[in-house]
């Protein structure tokens, strides 16, 4: 049985506030994703970036625009790897360790 969920993809772009200090502006979009299994090799890839793998998702290729942050069920994760194949792209999400 396929498990489908919604996630927010969050783009972060630098900008300036009213007193010209640099801030990060976030733009979020909600997309649908299919949940995939996390394989053992992902633990090695994620740990190299001080992350613990949390999600392996597949989204429609046109829905992903290179965002580096995603939010699933109210919790933020870093997109530490992507893998494209055809109409879909796989996103690997992890959370900081330590």
PyMOL commands that set and color helices and strands:
alter all, ss='L'
color gray80, all
select helices_A, chain A and resi 40-47+61-63
alter helices_A, ss='H'
color red, helices_A
select strands_A, chain A and resi 4-16+22-36+51-60+69-72+75-85+88-96
alter strands_A, ss='S'
color yellow, strands_A
deselect
rebuild
show_as cartoon
